[in-house]
Amino acid sequence: MRKIRFIAVAALMAMGTSAFAQFTNVNSSGTTAASGSKGWNSFYLQWNPSKIKYDVYSYDFTGLTLGLNRFISLAPSTPIFLEAGGAIQYSYGDKNHYQINALSFKVPLNLTYNWQVSNVFAIAPYAGLTARINAWGRYKYKDDDYYYGESKGNLFSSDEGGAKRFQVGWQAGANFKFNKVYIGASYGTDFNKFDDGDGKIHTTSVTLGFIF
């Protein structure tokens, strides 16, 4: 698992270096969302129905993400772009008397192919990695039917299951662009475990974005 995490982080660092180099050479005044030839920026809202899958059960929760991305042209004659940016995600779950609230920061790095179907419509499939920093999290457990009563605390405390602060995962999906607006969907999982158990987060994302 440490080897997989090292490879994923190394890939993120390499792609991030490439993104910075490309970004410094992109002329933002020449950006055109219609043709997609020189890259574009986007602001988006995502709905993230997710679950932590363990060997014998799963825990469902929901996330909402706000993000800002830059799509950077990698080749003048080919519509391939590097998508890099940042986002903040709030997550909430309430299942089997167990409630969680969490706040995370995400850095996605995707390769996108922009297929321009017409002057106003394009399909952009993508795949890549996301690094996530879990900045804050709380849990609460309440069950009046048993002796447990109510307990609450820090989701990332080693005494309470030890949720991880840093995670890396993959995702693949597609965006459908209509002039300055796009919708999209994706699916992905984390490489490393969410906590001291064997659970990993699986996420479906539905996106509404605006191009500028």
N, C-alpha and C positions, 0 to 999 in steps of 0.2 A: 504494500500500500504506500510506503514511503517513496518507493521508486516511481510509482504512478503519479504521486503528488509532485515529486521533483520534476518529472517530465512536463506535467501540465503547467507548473509555474514557470519553467524555462520557456515553454512555448508562448505563454502570455507575455513574458519579458521581451522575447524576440519580436513578437507581433507589435508590442507597444513601441519598441524602438523604431520599427518600420513605419508605424503610424505617425510618430513625431516627425520623422524625416520627410514623409510624404506631405504632411500637413504644412510644413514650412515652405514647401514648394508649390502649394496649390494657390492659385489666384482666385480669391473668394468673389471678386467682382465678376468673374466669368462663370459662376455657378448657374446652371439652368436645370430646374427640376423636370421640365418637360422632356428634354433629350436625355438627361442623366449622364452626359458625356464628361462633365468636369466635377462631379460630386455635388453633394447637397447636405444640408443640416436638417435634423428633425427633432421635434418635441413630441413625446408620446405618453399615453396613459395605458397601463396594462392591468388586466384582471388575471390573477395567477391562482387558480384552483390547484392545490398541491396535496401531497401526502407523504408521510414518512413510512416507508415500507420496511417492516421487520420480517423475520422468518415466519412468524405465526399470526401476525396481525398488522394493521396499519392505522395511522392516525391522520385524519383529514384536517386540513386547515386552508385558509384563503389568504391571498396576498393582493395588495394593490401597489402598483409601481408607477412612479413618475420619473421620466428619464429624458436625457438630451444626448443625441448622437451626431457624429460627423461621418459622412460617407466619402471616402477618399479614393480617387481614381488611382489604380495601380498600373494601368497601361492605356496610352492615348487611343489606341485603335481597338481595344477590347473592353466591353462594359463590365469589367470586374472591379469591385470596390472593397476596400477595407472599412468595416463599420467599427468605430471606436467611440466610447463615451462613458457616461456615468449615470447612475440612477439610485433612487432611494426607495425602499420597499417596506411597507408595514404589513405584518402578518398577524392573523387572529385565528385561533382554533378553540372549539368548545365541544368535547366529545367524552362520553363516559365519565362525567363529573370532573374532567380535567381540562383546564382552560389555560391557553398561552397567549401572550402578546409579545411581539418582537419587532425590532427595527433593524434593518440591514442596509448596507451600501454595496452596490454592484457595479462591476466594471466589465461590460461585454466587449468581446473582440470577435467579429464575424467576417467571413468572406461572403460577399454578396454578388450575384450575377443579375444585372438589370436588363431584362428582356423587354424592350420598348415595343409594345404591340401596335400602338398608334401614337399620335401626338399628345393624347390625353390619358392614355392607359398603359401601365407597365406591370409586369409580374417580376418580383425580385426574390427568388429562393436564396436561402443563406444557411450557413452552418458555422459553428465556432465554439468558443469557450467563454465562460463567465467566472470571474473571481468575486466572491461575496464575503464581506466582513460583517459579522453579526455583532452590532454595536450594543444593543440593549435587548433584554428579554426577561419577562416575568411569567411565573406559572402560579396557578391556584388550583387546589384540589379540595373538593367538598363532597362528602358522602355521609348523610345523616343516618343511613341504614346500618352502618357499621361503626366500629369504634374509632375509625380514623378521624372523624370530625372534619375540621378544615385546616389546611396548611397552605402556605404560600411562600414564595421566595424567588431568588435569582435563578433564572433558567440555566445560566452558565456556571453555577457553582459546582465544584467537584463533589460536594456532598449531596447534590440534588440530581445526579444523572450526568453532569458534565457535558452539556451541549458545547459544540465546537465554535470558536470565534471565527475561524477562517475555513472557507470551503471553495473548491473549484469543481465546476461541472461543465457539461457539454449541452448544446441545444442545436436543433435544426428546425427550419420552418420556412415560411414564405410570406411576403407582403404584397398586397395588391394596391397599386397606386392609381388614384384618380385625380389628375391635376395636382393640387397641393395637399390632398388628403389621402391617407392610406389606412387600410385595415390589414391585419395579419394574424397568423396563428403559428405556434411552435410547441415543441415538446423537448424535454431534456431531463437529465438526472445528474446528481453529484457523483464525483469519483470517490470522495472520502465520506466516512460515516458522519451522521449528524451528532451522535452522542456516544457515550460509553457502551451502548448496545450495538446491535448490528444493523441499525436502520439507516437508510439513505433517502434523501429527498428526491421525489419525482414531481416535475412541474409541467403543467400545461399552461400556456400563456395566450391570451387573446388581446390584440393590440389595436388601439386607435391612435393615429399619429398625424402630425401636421408638418409639412415640408416648407422650409424657408431658406 
